[in-house]
C-alpha cells in the first residue's frame, strides 16, 4: 500500500501524520511525504515540516521524501498521476488551511475530482480518534466505501456510526399528508436492510468495534452535517466518483454531495 502526505510547511499539514498513526495502517505501508514549494514560500520551513512528519512516522513506516516546485494543486495531481498511490492526504481546517489555503472549496473540489484516487482531508485532528461516521448510499450500502474504508479504519479504536439518509423529495417540500403505516414500515425496512448490509460489509472488512445505526430523513448534506455535529465525530468516510456498474448520473450526484461536504465539514473527510 502506498500513501502520499502533502505538506507546504504549515502546522495543519503536519497533523495529518497524527491521523495516520491513529488509523494504524500496516507497518509495510509505504509513505511518501511530498513537500510543495510554491513561489515565495519558506523552503527552510518546508524541510522542517517534512522532518517533523518523518519523526512521527519514520519509526513505524518506510518513508520517502520528495519536493516539487510550483502550484500546489498542479504538483499534487502530477505526483499522483506519475505514481500509483492508494491514498493522497492533505491538511486543511481551522485558521490555517495549509495546502487548501483560502481557496478551500475550489481546490478540494479540483483535487477530489481530478485525482481519481482515494483522498483524505485532515482537519481538526484530535489527540485520539474516537468516533468515525460512515455514510451509505441512498439506494444501496456503497459497498466500495464500506469495504475499503472499513479495512483502513479496522485497526483503530474508534466507534463507528453508520448513517443512512432518506433523501427529501426533489421539490424540497415536506408532505402534509400523514404517511400510511404500510409505506412507513416499508421505508423503515428498506433503511434497516441497507444499514444491516453495510454493517456486514464493514465487519467483513475487519471492523470489530461497536457499530451504531443512524437513520435520518431530509436534505442529504444537511443531515450528514447535523449528524457529525450531534455525534461529535472526528472523521467522515464517504464515497465519490464513478465506479464500475454505477449509474453515471449517480456518480455525478455523489461528486456534488462530496463537494458540499468538503466545504462544510469541520472534521477530517476520507473520500473513497
Rosetta blueprint (number, residue, H / E / L):
1 X L
2 X E
3 X E
4 X E
5 X E
6 X E
7 X E
8 X L
9 X L
10 X L
11 X H
12 X H
13 X H
14 X H
15 X H
16 X H
17 X H
18 X H
19 X H
20 X H
21 X H
22 X H
23 X H
24 X L
25 X L
26 X L
27 X L
28 X L
29 X L
30 X E
31 X E
32 X E
33 X E
34 X E
35 X E
36 X E
37 X E
38 X L
39 X L
40 X L
41 X L
42 X L
43 X H
44 X H
45 X H
46 X H
47 X H
48 X H
49 X H
50 X H
51 X H
52 X H
53 X H
54 X H
55 X H
56 X H
57 X H
58 X L
59 X L
60 X L
61 X L
62 X E
63 X E
64 X E
65 X E
66 X E
67 X E
68 X E
69 X E
70 X L
71 X L
72 X H
73 X H
74 X H
75 X H
76 X H
77 X H
78 X H
79 X H
80 X H
81 X H
82 X H
83 X L
84 X L
85 X L
86 X L
87 X E
88 X E
89 X E
90 X E
91 X E
92 X L
93 X E
94 X L
95 X L
96 X E
97 X L
98 X H
99 X H
100 X H
101 X L
102 X L
103 X L
104 X H
105 X H
106 X H
107 X H
108 X H
109 X H
110 X H
111 X H
112 X H
113 X H
114 X H
115 X L
116 X L
117 X L
118 X E
119 X E
120 X E
121 X E
122 X E
123 X L
124 X L
125 X L
126 X L
127 X L
128 X L
129 X L
130 X L
131 X E
132 X E
133 X E
134 X E
135 X E
136 X L
137 X L
138 X L
139 X L
140 X L
141 X L
142 X L
143 X H
144 X H
145 X H
146 X H
147 X H
148 X H
149 X H
150 X H
151 X H
152 X H
153 X H
154 X L
155 X L
156 X L
157 X L
158 X L
159 X E
160 X E
161 X E
162 X E
163 X E
164 X E
165 X E
166 X E
167 X E
168 X L
169 X L
170 X L
171 X L
172 X L
173 X L
174 X L
175 X L
176 X L
177 X L
178 X L
179 X L
180 X L
181 X H
182 X H
183 X H
184 X H
185 X H
186 X H
187 X H
188 X H
189 X H
190 X H
191 X H
192 X H
193 X H
194 X H
195 X H
196 X H
197 X H
198 X H
199 X H
200 X H
201 X H
202 X H
203 X H
204 X H
205 X L
206 X L
207 X L
208 X L
209 X L
210 X L
211 X E
212 X E
213 X E
214 X E
215 X E
216 X E
217 X E
218 X E
219 X L
220 X H
221 X H
222 X H
223 X H
224 X H
225 X H
226 X H
227 X H
228 X H
229 X H
230 X H
231 X H
232 X L
233 X L
234 X L
235 X E
236 X E
237 X E
238 X E
239 X L
240 X L
241 X L
242 X L
243 X L
244 X L
245 X L
246 X L
247 X L
248 X H
249 X H
250 X H
251 X H
252 X H
253 X H
254 X H
255 X H
256 X H
257 X H
258 X H
259 X H
260 X H
261 X H
262 X H
263 X H
264 X H
265 X L
266 X L
267 X L
268 X E
269 X E
270 X E
271 X E
272 X L
